[in-house]
Amino acid sequence: MKKPLHSLLVALLAGTAGVALAQKAKPMQLVEVFDAGQPEAVILKLYDQQADVICYVLTPERASRKSVEGNLVYDGNNVGAISCVKNRQQVVDVTPPAPATQGSASAPAAARPK
C-alpha cells in the first residue's frame, strides 16, 4: 500500500477515537483501493468484521494537517463521502456435476405431479 494512503487510513481510523468517548476505537480492515476518477483522490473499501459492514470512503490521497497546541488538526477539503452497506456474500455452487458412468443403469425419471 502506498505510504500516503496508509497514513491517511491510520488518521481516519484514529480520528474516530475522539468521537466515541465511551468506546474504544475499533480498526477496520483495508480491503481495496480504487481510482476515484479525480486527481489525487481515491476510494477506500473498508471492512468492519464485528458488524459485518463494508464501507466505501471517497477521500484525498493525502491529508493536509498542521500542529496546533501540540495536536494535529486536519485541514478541510472538498472531497469526502462515506457509504456503508451490510455485507452480503452470495454463495454460488460452482461444482460441476459428477460425470455419469457408462455401466450404470439409470432409473426412468419419475413423473412430475401437475
C-alpha positions as CSV (number, residue, x, y, z in Angstrom):
1,M,0.0,0.0,0.0
2,K,1.3,3.5,-0.8
3,K,2.7,5.3,2.2
4,P,0.4,8.4,2.0
5,L,-2.7,6.1,1.8
6,H,-1.5,4.1,4.8
7,S,-1.0,7.4,6.8
8,L,-4.4,8.6,5.7
9,L,-6.1,5.4,6.7
10,V,-4.4,5.5,10.1
11,A,-5.5,9.1,10.5
12,L,-9.1,8.3,9.5
13,L,-9.3,5.4,11.9
14,A,-7.6,7.2,14.8
15,G,-9.8,10.3,14.3
16,T,-12.9,8.3,15.4
17,A,-11.4,7.7,18.9
18,G,-12.2,11.3,20.0
19,V,-15.8,11.0,18.8
20,A,-16.7,7.8,20.7
21,L,-15.8,8.7,24.2
22,A,-17.3,5.7,25.8
23,Q,-16.0,3.2,23.3
24,K,-12.5,2.2,22.2
25,A,-11.9,2.8,18.5
26,K,-12.0,-0.4,16.6
27,P,-9.9,-0.7,13.4
28,M,-11.4,-1.5,10.1
29,Q,-9.6,-3.7,7.6
30,L,-8.5,-2.0,4.4
31,V,-9.7,-4.4,1.6
32,E,-9.0,-2.5,-1.6
33,V,-8.1,0.9,-3.0
34,F,-9.9,2.2,-6.2
35,D,-9.2,5.1,-8.5
36,A,-11.8,7.8,-7.9
37,G,-11.6,9.3,-11.3
38,Q,-10.4,12.6,-9.9
39,P,-6.9,13.8,-9.5
40,E,-5.3,13.0,-6.1
41,A,-8.5,11.2,-4.8
42,V,-9.2,7.5,-4.1
43,I,-12.0,5.3,-2.9
44,L,-11.1,3.1,0.1
45,K,-13.0,-0.2,0.7
46,L,-13.0,-0.9,4.4
47,Y,-14.4,-3.9,6.2
48,D,-15.7,-4.0,9.8
49,Q,-15.6,-7.6,10.8
50,Q,-17.5,-7.2,14.0
51,A,-20.5,-5.5,12.4
52,D,-20.1,-7.3,9.1
53,V,-20.2,-4.0,7.2
54,I,-18.4,-2.8,4.2
55,C,-17.7,1.0,3.8
56,Y,-16.6,2.9,0.7
57,V,-14.8,6.2,1.5
58,L,-14.1,8.8,-1.1
59,T,-11.0,10.7,0.2
60,P,-8.0,12.6,-0.9
61,E,-4.8,10.6,-1.2
62,R,-3.0,13.0,1.2
63,A,-4.5,14.7,4.2
64,S,-3.0,18.1,4.8
65,R,-2.5,18.9,8.5
66,K,-0.9,21.3,10.9
67,S,0.1,21.2,14.5
68,V,-2.0,23.4,16.8
69,E,-1.1,23.5,20.5
70,G,0.6,20.1,20.2
71,N,-2.4,18.5,18.5
72,L,-2.7,17.6,14.8
73,V,-5.5,19.5,13.0
74,Y,-6.5,18.2,9.6
75,D,-7.5,20.9,7.0
76,G,-10.9,20.7,5.4
77,N,-11.2,19.6,1.8
78,N,-13.8,19.4,-0.9
79,V,-13.6,15.6,-1.4
80,G,-15.2,13.3,1.0
81,A,-18.0,10.8,1.3
82,I,-18.8,7.6,3.0
83,S,-21.3,4.8,2.2
84,C,-21.7,1.7,4.3
85,V,-23.6,-1.5,3.5
86,K,-24.2,-4.8,5.3
87,N,-22.0,-7.4,3.8
88,R,-24.0,-10.0,1.8
89,Q,-22.0,-12.8,0.4
90,Q,-23.6,-14.7,-2.4
91,V,-22.7,-18.3,-2.2
92,V,-22.9,-20.0,-5.6
93,D,-22.2,-23.7,-6.0
94,V,-19.8,-23.9,-9.0
95,T,-19.0,-27.6,-8.5
96,P,-19.5,-29.3,-11.8
97,P,-22.0,-32.3,-11.8
98,A,-20.5,-35.7,-11.4
99,P,-20.0,-37.4,-14.7
100,A,-22.4,-40.3,-15.5
101,T,-20.7,-43.7,-15.6
102,Q,-21.1,-45.9,-18.6
103,G,-22.0,-49.2,-16.8
104,S,-24.7,-47.8,-14.5
105,A,-28.3,-48.3,-15.4
106,S,-30.3,-45.2,-14.9
107,A,-33.8,-45.4,-13.5
108,P,-36.5,-43.7,-15.5
109,A,-37.4,-40.2,-14.4
110,A,-40.4,-40.0,-12.1
111,A,-43.4,-38.2,-13.4
112,R,-43.9,-34.7,-12.0
113,P,-47.2,-34.0,-10.4
114,K,-49.4,-31.4,-12.1
